Amino acid sequence: METVEPVGGWRIRKSGLVGGLILAAGLLAVGAFFIPASSWVGLGEANAAMAATPAPIDGKRAFGYLETICAIGPRIAGSEANAKQRQMAAEHFRAAGAKVREQAFEGVHPLDGGKVQMANLIASWHPERTRRVLIGVHYDTRPHADEETAPARQRLPFLGANDGAAGVALLMEIANHLTDLKTSWGVDLVLFDGEELVYGRHPNTQGQYFLGSKEFARAYVEEQDRGKPDYQYEAGIVLDMIGGKDLHLPQEPNSLNLAYNLVRDVWSVARQINARSFKVKVGREVMDDHLALNNAGIPSIDIIDFDYPFWHKADDLPKNCSADSLAEVGRVVTAWLARPQRRGRR
């Protein structure tokens, strides 16, 4: 299945014309699998008045998970460190009451053309429920700090404290509350591998983005086509770079175009609980894992702080992240999960 591809790099602001062409191409590629945002009927002004009660998210504990992940070192797709992180997260999710499975797949190394063994990690709460939502993050790190201008700094280890570890750490903290959280959905926490197995921007070495979410989307559509499984995802939220200090979370344009009602619903929850980092303004257009999910018919949005000053730089370290930021995003996500929802497509 075709998916929207990055044009001229990753996560960049597009002009109105280029952005429109990208979205048009994505809609054509989705075909019968695309679900208009208006069909996500558990949303709207009526729901805006519903109470939003977050779980008691512990930001300091989440920050401790972030530090533990970074202590593993760089976690490039296909590396031992990457597998070690995945095992640690799987054990944590199982201990928190989840049914956990891996979704193995192969990628191609952009430098030598060799095979790279990768795996998404899927942790499910209430697996018997057919109405489901997913909260996704990527857990691999960029091979190099390629936004550094000095060659010597580009060779420094890239720990990806915010760009990777923060999302995993927050899902680990959210997992601590899902057994007791009053939600009508089945909830899947998904760790995507191979989001950025990319070496710079040269066409010969760049590689491909979003390998894990594309594989997840492909497998989901294939299962739906075969009439198996009997569940359906009603919404998806991708969290990316949500742990930085001075967190700033505007509404991402592709999310607004593809899942407008979901954006409105999540930001209305943020307003209710006074989550000040969620800004009711349009931010930069971002190419991220939510595009593959939308192409698979899962209305999905990206919650991302793309103004983080250490993006793909060697100083993307725990010292530049914040327990308060993790806590605020966790409170919004769990409050959204716990809101009463009207019955949707199933």
HUWOQUI-V160576 format. One record per run of one state. SS is the DSSP state (~ for helix, > for strand, _ for the rest). FROM is the first residue (numbers start at 1). TO is the last residue. If there is no record, write none. Layout:
ss = <SS	SS>
from = <FROM	FROM>
to = <TO	TO>
//
This chain:
ss = <_	~	_	~	_	~	_	~	_	~	_	>	_	>	_	>	_	~	_	~	_	>	_	>	_	>	_	~	_	>	_	>	_	>	_	~	_	~	_	>	_	~	_	>	_	~	>	_	~	_>
from = <1	16	34	37	40	45	49	59	73	80	96	99	109	115	126	131	139	151	155	161	179	186	193	196	197	209	210	211	226	232	241	244	245	249	252	253	259	260	273	278	283	290	296	300	305	318	321	322	323	339>
to = <15	33	36	39	44	48	58	72	79	95	98	108	114	125	130	138	150	154	160	178	185	192	195	196	208	209	210	225	231	240	243	244	248	251	252	258	259	272	277	282	289	295	299	304	317	320	321	322	338	346>
//
